[in-house]
C-alpha cells in the first residue's frame, strides 16, 4: 500500500496504515537502501524491522544485482508498477514472495514502495503437485510397458481358442482383457493430459456406477444405489474410472463383504462404505499422496480419483460414513435439469 503524494513517511497515519495492510511493506530510495519496513515484512525473517533499515535491496533480493541497480532504478517511470515472484533472503532465511513495486515521488524525492507477500504455501503445493504428476507419469509408463506385453500374449492365446470353445466364460475373459487395455490407454492419457477434461455430457450416475462395479473384483461386496435416474455433467469415461478406483479401494480395505453406497447430496455425490474407515488424522494426506495402503497396490488409485475430480473442477473430501466406514464426498458437481 502506497501513501498519497503528499504523505510524510514519518507520519503516524502512514505508519498505522502500512502496519495494517496484512502483507509486508518495504520502501527504499535511489541508493537502494531500505528506509522503512513494516513488522509483517520483518516477521518473514524473524527479525526486528530496525535490522532491515539501511540494508540494500540487492542483499535481500539477489535477483537485483548491485552492479545493475542504477540501470534498474532509472528504468522506472513515476507511478509505474511492476510485479514479480522471487525469493527474499535475510539472516540465512529464504522466503518465496510475490512482490508489487511502485515508483512514487514525495516532496521531489523518488522512492520504491513494495508490498511483499509470502507465497511459501502455494509454492509448496505446486511442488507437491509436480511430484505427484511425476510419480503418476512414471507409474503409467511402467504399467504401459509391463502390462501391455503379457496382455497381448493373453489376448493372442484367447483368440486361438475362441474357435474351439463356445462358452460364456470366453466372452467374459475377452471383455476383461479389452477393459484392461482401455484402462492402460486411459491411464497414460490421464498422466499426459494433466488436469484437463475435454468432453463432458449429461451422464447417469447409476448407469456409470453399475458399469464400474462390474469391472472391479469385489468378492462378496454389495453395491447399493440411492441415486436412480440422477444425471450429472461429466466425462463419462473418467467418471467410470473414478468409481472403479473408489470401489476397488472399498473392497480392498473394507473387507470382502463390504457394502458400498452411491448417493447424491445437494451439491454432489458420495460413495460410502461400512468398512473400517480411515483415521481422521490421515484423511487429509490420503488424497494428496494417492496411497492405496496395500503392499502390492499401485499406490496411485486415490491420486487418480483426486485428479479426475480436479479436472472436472469438483472438490473431494473424506469423512466418516454413517456406518463408521469411509465416505468420499464429491461436491461442486453440476446436475442436469430434470
C-alpha positions in Angstrom: 0.0 0.0 0.0 1.4 3.4 -1.0 0.8 6.7 0.7 -0.7 9.7 -1.2 1.8 12.0 -2.9 1.7 14.5 0.0 2.2 11.9 2.7 5.0 12.1 5.2 7.0 8.9 5.5 7.4 9.6 9.2 3.7 10.4 9.8 1.8 8.4 12.4 -1.1 8.0 10.0 1.1 6.4 7.3 2.8 4.0 9.7 -0.5 2.9 11.1 -1.7 2.2 7.5 1.2 0.1 6.4 1.1 -1.9 9.7 -2.5 -3.0 9.0 -2.3 -3.9 5.3 -1.7 -7.6 6.2 1.4 -8.0 3.9 5.0 -6.9 4.1 5.9 -3.4 3.1 9.4 -2.1 2.2 10.5 1.3 1.0 13.9 2.1 -0.5 15.4 5.1 -2.2 17.8 5.8 -5.1 20.7 4.4 -3.1 18.9 1.0 -2.8 18.8 1.1 1.0 15.6 0.4 2.9 14.3 3.4 4.7 11.2 1.8 6.0 9.9 -1.8 6.5 6.8 -2.9 8.5 6.7 -5.7 11.0 4.9 -8.1 8.6 7.9 -7.9 6.3 10.5 -8.3 9.1 8.5 -11.2 10.5 9.2 -13.2 7.4 12.8 -13.4 8.6 12.0 -13.4 12.3 14.0 -10.2 12.8 13.2 -6.7 14.2 12.3 -4.1 11.5 15.2 -2.0 12.6 17.6 -4.7 11.5 16.5 -4.2 7.9 16.7 -0.4 7.8 19.8 0.6 5.9 20.1 -2.8 4.2 20.5 -2.7 0.4 17.8 -4.2 -1.7 20.3 -6.4 -3.5 21.3 -8.0 -0.2 17.6 -9.0 0.3 16.6 -9.7 -3.3 19.6 -11.4 -5.0 18.0 -11.1 -8.5 18.6 -7.3 -8.3 22.3 -7.2 -8.9 24.2 -4.3 -7.2 26.1 -3.6 -10.4 22.9 -3.3 -12.3 20.9 -1.4 -9.7 21.5 2.1 -11.2 20.1 0.9 -14.6 17.2 -0.8 -12.8 16.3 2.2 -10.8 16.2 4.6 -13.8 14.2 2.1 -15.8 11.1 3.0 -13.7 8.7 5.8 -14.7 6.9 7.7 -11.9 3.8 5.8 -11.0 4.9 2.7 -12.8 4.1 -0.6 -11.1 5.8 -4.0 -11.6 5.0 -7.4 -10.2 7.3 -10.4 -9.7 7.7 -13.7 -8.0 11.1 -14.1 -6.4 13.0 -15.1 -3.2 13.9 -12.7 -0.5 16.7 -13.6 1.9 17.9 -12.4 5.3 20.0 -14.0 8.0 20.0 -17.4 6.3 16.2 -17.4 5.9 14.9 -17.6 2.3 11.2 -16.9 1.6 9.5 -17.2 -1.8 7.5 -14.0 -2.2 5.2 -12.2 -4.7 6.1 -8.5 -4.9 4.4 -5.4 -6.2 6.8 -2.5 -6.7 5.6 1.1 -7.5 7.7 4.3 -8.1 6.3 7.3 -6.1 7.7 10.7 -5.7 7.3 12.6 -2.3 8.5 16.1 -1.9 10.5 15.8 -5.1 12.3 12.6 -4.0 11.5 9.3 -5.7 11.0 6.1 -3.7 10.1 2.5 -4.5 7.2 1.2 -2.4 7.0 -2.5 -2.4 4.4 -4.9 -1.0 5.8 -8.4 -0.3 3.6 -11.4 0.2 4.8 -14.8 1.5 3.8 -17.5 -1.1 5.6 -20.4 0.6 2.4 -22.5 0.9 1.5 -22.0 -2.7 4.9 -23.0 -3.8 4.8 -26.0 -1.6 1.5 -27.1 -3.1 2.9 -26.6 -6.6 5.9 -28.8 -5.8 3.7 -31.5 -4.3 1.5 -31.5 -7.4 4.6 -31.6 -9.6 5.9 -34.6 -7.6 2.5 -36.4 -7.8 2.3 -35.9 -11.5 5.9 -37.2 -11.9 5.0 -40.3 -9.9 1.8 -40.8 -11.9 3.7 -40.4 -15.2 6.4 -42.8 -14.1 3.8 -45.4 -12.9 1.8 -45.1 -16.1 4.9 -45.7 -18.2 5.7 -48.8 -16.2 2.2 -50.1 -16.5 2.2 -49.5 -20.2 5.4 -51.4 -20.7 5.0 -54.2 -18.2 1.3 -54.9 -18.8 0.9 -54.5 -22.5 3.2 -57.4 -23.4 1.6 -60.1 -21.2 -1.8 -58.6 -22.1 -1.0 -59.1 -25.8 0.1 -62.6 -25.1 -3.1 -63.4 -23.2 -5.2 -61.9 -26.0 -3.4 -63.9 -28.6 -3.9 -67.2 -26.9 -7.6 -66.3 -26.2 -8.1 -65.6 -29.9 -6.6 -69.1 -30.7 -9.1 -71.0 -28.5 -12.2 -68.9 -29.4 -12.9 -71.2 -32.4 -12.6 -74.3 -30.3 -14.8 -73.4 -27.4 -18.2 -71.8 -27.3 -18.6 -70.8 -23.6 -19.8 -67.6 -21.9 -16.5 -67.5 -19.9 -14.6 -66.9 -23.1 -16.6 -63.8 -23.7 -16.1 -62.6 -20.1 -12.3 -63.1 -20.4 -12.3 -61.2 -23.7 -14.3 -58.3 -22.2 -11.9 -58.2 -19.2 -8.8 -58.1 -21.5 -10.4 -55.3 -23.5 -11.1 -53.3 -20.4 -7.5 -53.8 -19.2 -6.3 -52.4 -22.5 -8.7 -49.4 -22.2 -7.5 -48.7 -18.7 -3.9 -48.7 -19.8 -4.6 -46.2 -22.6 -6.7 -44.0 -20.3 -4.1 -44.1 -17.5 -1.5 -42.9 -19.9 -3.8 -40.3 -21.2 -4.6 -39.1 -17.7 -0.9 -38.8 -16.8 0.0 -36.9 -20.0 -3.0 -34.6 -20.1 -2.7 -33.5 -16.5 -5.9 -31.9 -15.2 -7.7 -31.3 -18.4 -11.1 -32.7 -19.4 -12.2 -32.2 -22.9 -15.6 -33.8 -23.4 -18.4 -33.7 -20.8 -22.1 -34.7 -21.2 -25.2 -35.5 -19.2 -24.2 -38.8 -17.5 -26.4 -41.2 -15.5 -24.7 -41.7 -12.2 -26.5 -45.1 -11.6 -25.5 -46.4 -15.0 -21.8 -45.5 -14.8 -21.5 -46.7 -11.2 -23.0 -50.1 -12.1 -20.8 -50.5 -15.1 -17.7 -49.6 -13.0 -18.8 -52.1 -10.3 -19.0 -54.9 -12.9 -15.3 -54.3 -13.9 -13.9 -54.5 -10.3 -13.1 -57.6 -8.3 -15.4 -57.1 -5.4 -15.6 -60.6 -3.8 -18.8 -60.7 -1.7 -19.2 -56.9 -1.6 -22.6 -55.3 -2.3 -23.4 -52.1 -4.2 -26.4 -50.1 -3.2 -27.6 -47.2 -5.3 -29.7 -44.3 -3.9 -29.4 -42.1 -6.9 -31.7 -43.5 -9.6 -32.1 -41.5 -12.8 -29.8 -38.8 -11.5 -27.7 -37.1 -14.2 -24.6 -35.0 -13.8 -22.3 -33.2 -16.3 -19.2 -35.3 -16.6 -16.7 -37.1 -18.8 -18.3 -40.5 -18.7 -15.1 -42.5 -19.1 -13.2 -40.6 -16.4 -16.2 -40.8 -14.1 -16.2 -44.6 -14.5 -12.5 -44.6 -13.6 -13.3 -42.6 -10.5 -15.9 -45.1 -9.4 -13.7 -48.0 -10.2 -10.9 -46.8 -8.1 -13.2 -45.9 -5.1 -14.9 -49.3 -5.4 -11.6 -51.1 -5.5 -10.4 -49.1 -2.5 -13.5 -50.0 -0.5 -13.2 -53.7 -1.5 -9.5 -53.9 -0.6 -9.7 -52.1 2.7 -13.3 -52.5 3.8 -13.5 -56.3 3.8 -14.8 -59.0 1.4 -18.4 -58.4 2.4 -18.3 -54.6 2.5 -21.4 -52.7 1.4 -20.8 -49.7 -0.8 -23.5 -47.0 -1.3 -23.6 -44.4 -4.0 -25.9 -41.4 -3.4 -26.4 -37.7 -4.0 -26.2 -34.6 -1.9 -27.4 -31.1 -2.5 -24.2 -30.2 -4.4 -22.7 -33.5 -5.4 -22.5 -37.3 -5.0 -21.0 -39.5 -2.3 -19.5 -43.0 -2.2 -19.7 -44.6 1.3 -18.9 -47.9 2.7 -19.4 -49.8 6.0 -15.7 -50.9 6.3 -13.0 -50.0 8.8 -12.8 -46.3 7.7 -9.8 -44.0 7.5 -8.4 -42.4 10.7 -9.2 -38.7 10.9 -5.6 -37.8 11.2 -4.8 -39.5 7.9 -7.7 -38.2 5.8 -6.1 -35.0 4.6 -3.0 -36.8 3.4 -4.7 -39.8 1.7 -5.8 -37.9 -1.5 -2.6 -35.9 -1.6 -0.3 -38.9 -1.5 -2.6 -41.1 -3.5 -1.9 -44.2 -1.3 -4.0 -47.3 -1.5 -2.1 -48.7 1.5 -1.7 -52.2 0.2 1.8 -53.7 0.0 1.2 -54.8 -3.6 -1.0 -51.9 -4.7 -0.1 -49.4 -7.3 -0.2 -46.5 -4.9 -2.0 -44.2 -7.3 -5.6 -45.2 -7.1 -6.7 -42.3 -5.0 -4.3 -40.0 -6.8 -6.3 -40.8 -10.0 -9.5 -40.1 -8.1 -8.2 -36.7 -7.0 -7.0 -35.8 -10.4 -10.3 -36.8 -12.1 -12.2 -34.7 -9.6 -9.9 -31.7 -10.0 -10.1 -31.9 -13.8 -13.9 -31.5 -13.5 -13.5 -28.6 -11.1 -15.0 -30.8 -8.4 -13.9 -30.9 -4.8 -13.4 -34.2 -2.9 -13.4 -34.7 0.8 -13.1 -37.8 3.1 -15.4 -38.2 6.1 -16.8 -41.0 8.2 -19.8 -42.8 6.8 -23.0 -43.4 8.9 -21.8 -47.0 9.4 -18.3 -46.0 10.7 -16.6 -46.6 7.4 -15.3 -44.2 4.7 -17.4 -41.7 2.8 -16.0 -39.8 -0.2 -17.9 -36.6 -0.9 -17.6 -35.1 -4.3 -19.0 -31.6 -4.4 -19.4 -28.7 -6.8 -21.0 -31.1 -9.2 -23.3 -29.8 -11.9 -26.6 -31.7 -12.1 -28.6 -31.7 -15.3 -32.1 -30.2 -15.1 -34.9 -32.7 -14.5 
